[in-house]
Amino acid sequence: MSIRIESMRNLGPATARMLGEVDILSEDDLRIVGAVEAYRRLKFRFGRHVTVVALYAMEAAIRGCDWRKLDSDIKDHLLRQACHDMH
């Protein structure tokens, strides 16, 4: 059985509610979709209420680390992927 989103590191009830609205309900769902696609869905649905920190938090949750510990190269790569084709 997959872990609930709000039980994952870096992600709490508010993020879990937003992810639920874009059909990401569990750790397995987030791993399958990936942080970049999940971020794109959140940006589409919630607009400016979703910051880049959400992208980093979801990636770090998948990796099992604190989002502030993500290497700057990883953060840059994630942001480039997330913004590609969004404009």
Residue pairs with C-beta under 8 A, 6 or more apart in sequence:
2 26
2 27
2 28
2 29
3 26
3 27
4 16
4 25
4 26
4 27
5 11
5 15
5 16
5 19
5 20
5 24
5 25
5 26
5 27
5 29
5 30
6 12
6 13
6 15
6 16
7 27
8 27
8 30
8 61
9 60
9 61
9 64
9 65
9 66
10 57
10 58
10 60
10 61
10 66
10 67
11 19
11 57
11 58
11 61
15 54
15 57
15 58
18 42
18 45
18 46
18 50
19 25
19 29
19 30
19 38
19 42
21 45
22 38
22 41
22 42
22 44
22 45
23 29
23 41
24 30
24 33
24 38
24 41
27 61
30 38
30 58
30 61
30 62
31 62
33 41
34 62
35 55
35 58
35 59
35 61
35 62
35 78
36 55
36 78
36 81
36 82
38 58
39 50
39 54
39 55
39 58
39 82
40 82
40 86
42 50
42 54
43 50
43 82
43 86
52 79
52 82
53 67
55 78
55 79
55 82
56 67
56 70
56 75
56 78
57 67
59 67
59 70
59 74
59 78
60 66
60 67
60 69
60 70
61 67
63 70
